[in-house]
Amino acid sequence: MKTIKKTFPVTGMHCAACAVTIEKTLKSQKGISNAGVNFANATALVEYDSETANLDEIKKAVETAGYDILVNEEESDPEKIEAINRKYYVALRLKTILAIILSIPIVVLGMFAMDIPYANYMMWLLATPVVAVLGSSFFTGAWKQAKRFAANMDTLVALSTGIAYLFSVFNTLYPTYWTEKHLEAHVYFEASAVVIAFILLGKMLEEKAKSNTSSAIKKLIGLQPSTVTRVRKDKSEEVVSIKELAVNDVVLVKPGEKIAVDGTVITGNSFIDESMISGEPMPVEKTTGSKVFAGTINQTGSFQFRAEKVGKDTLLAHIIKKVQEAQGSKAPVQKLVDKIAGIFVPVVMGLAVLSLIVWIVWGGENGFSHGLLAMVTVLVIACPCALGLATPTAIIVGVGKGAGLGILIKDAESLETAHKVTAIVLDKTGTITEGKPEVTDIAWKEGVNNALLSSVLYSMEARSEHPLAMAITGFFKNLKIEQVAINSFDSITGSGVTALYGGNIYFAGSSKLVASMNLKIPESIARQVNQWVENANTVVWLADQFSVLAAIAVKDVIKPHTPVAIKELRQMGIDVYMLTGDSQQTAYVIAAEAGITQFKAEASPTDKVNFIKELQAQGKIVAMVGDGINDSPALAQANISIAMGKGTDIAMDVAKMTLISSDLNHIPKAIRLSRKTVLLIRQNLFWAFIYNIIGIPIAAGALYPVNGFLLNPMIAGAAMALSSVSVVSNSLRLKWSKL
């Protein structure tokens, strides 16, 4: 069994009830373990067994339900989807403009010129193309649903405008039916036409706004160039499509060009803007051996790199996939909304019929005409779209904004849960600190040749693979110290290294090595070393066979922005804890430098899990921040797991959130993003529910006994159209808000 999670584009949806119908259809298909349909971005996130599920059969099932799902790679190409959406929007805009042009004279006739000869026939003539042609999609959609004994937004629009139109046609042809009963033969051509015009206008504005919510994905996709300069084996150059690029191909990148795929620099050097992936504004220097990633922008020099990951394997492709999956996922609150959306249309239809009956029974001589008007208005004003768009639009914008800041959010549930976090547990190494030791100071014995000994030490440590040796070699390399030719290099297990140079034997290693040789430590160096140890430095010694020559302080320093981030989290009311396997002294020093007052040292992976369990037992919602690999048990135990990303080592599949940058300042941003997104969801749901709770009774005529007010279907149509637009527009505010 091979389970695949994939996002497919869906076409033909008009409201949240459509999404519920498609979701049920997908879940009933063989081989599909789970499915979620997102009305806001017209996608279906499907988990299926590639061995048992038949995509063609799935497509047929969705088509039978009255919709379409694009399962083929060629069909679901982003450019083709964009073209389909653009074509749909252009057609919708044309329909809207024509409907408005035809509706205006109908409204003028209906309000100011009802008594002129043949006024009803003129309105009939103008309303027919609006209802029958420009609004035909509502009727065909409603018919498809009716054949399946289902109902959606199309059903409401088709019933309301169809009833108003047919009633008006009857009254135009047979006015005597009413006049003989001493009643006026009302026509509602203007209502049927204007309602369709307003709903088309609302759909057009909604489509425009919805396209803005998914701009993050479009930007990410747009980061990858369509062509690259490939270097042939004979060193000649050729411009090829990115689709032709293969692993191990050599690519030339010139200043200002975007990098097409992931790889390693083989010649040349440059500075690269990686802000679109990491969120870091400063350009990163790249030299031979450096990793480069698709979507980043070359700034200064030219260089060649060898392609290592192409197509769907690049870091950018992984990011796009994760963002798409997160945007298509559903927040827990959406499950309730989906249940409501699933029964919303039938309930509204029942209320509409009930309002007609009530009016006929208790409405007096105009009871039927008022009841019919009320029924039409109830059908028009009810808006499942606003309910359906409330949560997913906020999630889409929130996830997209996070991706733009270098915060990858795994799913909607994570984004919703993060706002509840009351405690954050930070791993020390690689999270609070840089994760790699650095030389912080050197103390030399008085009277020695510092320059020569620096070269000797550099040459010795360059042959060692120990992490501390790498820190020392990096330090001397930056100082541009030259290496010397050493002899008889040897490693002393657990202690250090030794080598012969200029007739002297030199040793470099731990305190254990110095102690075993019974060498005297100069007092000036001893005092310095004591201070270093108190400040959590590790000491590397350099000696010859006679005396100690130098001591080097090495430390895993904290990241520059860590104290600021810790302070910010505490100001947000979040308790901050540090966990580390290091000694109590080291933990104390690092915690003090970072501004953390609560920590646990010498903690094993099991201790870390138990620590998080203790916090949870106290009622805290815990977020664990680590590298996603060593801390995986603790990450799994936490309510929210946050992985610190490092280039291609991003633990996207381990954590609920991944910070592509290793800057801790992104954590408070992620929490604020969650808080703002949840607030938006609540606002959207409040307005969507309150709109329907207030609008439907007013449409049914609840105010008539009080002040004689009956809501005009045209006004109801405008209100219905604007309700969806207002929800989407409210979600879009998050795009421009500061975190």
Secondary structure, 3 states (H helix, E strand, C coil): CCEEEEEEEEECCCCHHHHHHHHHHHHCCCCEEEEEEECCCCEEEEEEECCCCCHHHHHHHHHHCCCEECCCCCCCCHHHHHHHHHHHHHHHHHHHHHHHHHHHHHHHHHHHCCCCCCHHHHHHHHHHHHHHHHCHHHHHHHHHHHHCCCCCHHHHHHHHHHHHHHHHHHHHHCCHHHHCCCCCCCCCHHHHHHHHHHHHHHHHHHHHHHHHHCHHHHHHHHCCCCEEEEECCCCCEEEEEHHHCCCCCEEEECCCCECCCEEEEEEECEEEECHHHHCCCCCEEECCCCEECCCCEECCCCEEEEEEECHHHCHHHHHHHHHHHHHHCCCHHHHHHHHHHHHHHHHHHHHHHHHHHHHHHHCHHHHHHHHHHHHHHHHHHCCHHHHHHHHHHHHHHHHHHHHHCCEEECCHHHHHHHHHCCEEEEEHHHHHECCCCEEEEEEECCCCCHHHHHHHHHHHHHCCCCHHHHHHHHHHHHCCCCCCCCEEEEEECCCEEEEEECCEEEEEECHHHHHHCCCCCCHHHHHHHHHHHHCCCEEEEEEECCCEEEEEEEECCECCCHHHHHHHHHHCCCEEEEECCCCHHHHHHHHHHHCCCEEECCCCHHHHHHHHHHHHHCCCCEEEEECCCCCHHHHHHCCEEEEECCHHHCCCCCCCEEECCCCCCHHHHHHHHHHHHHHHHHHHHHHHHHHHHHHHHHHHCCCHHHHCCCCCHHHHHHHHHHHHHHHHHHHHHHHHCCC
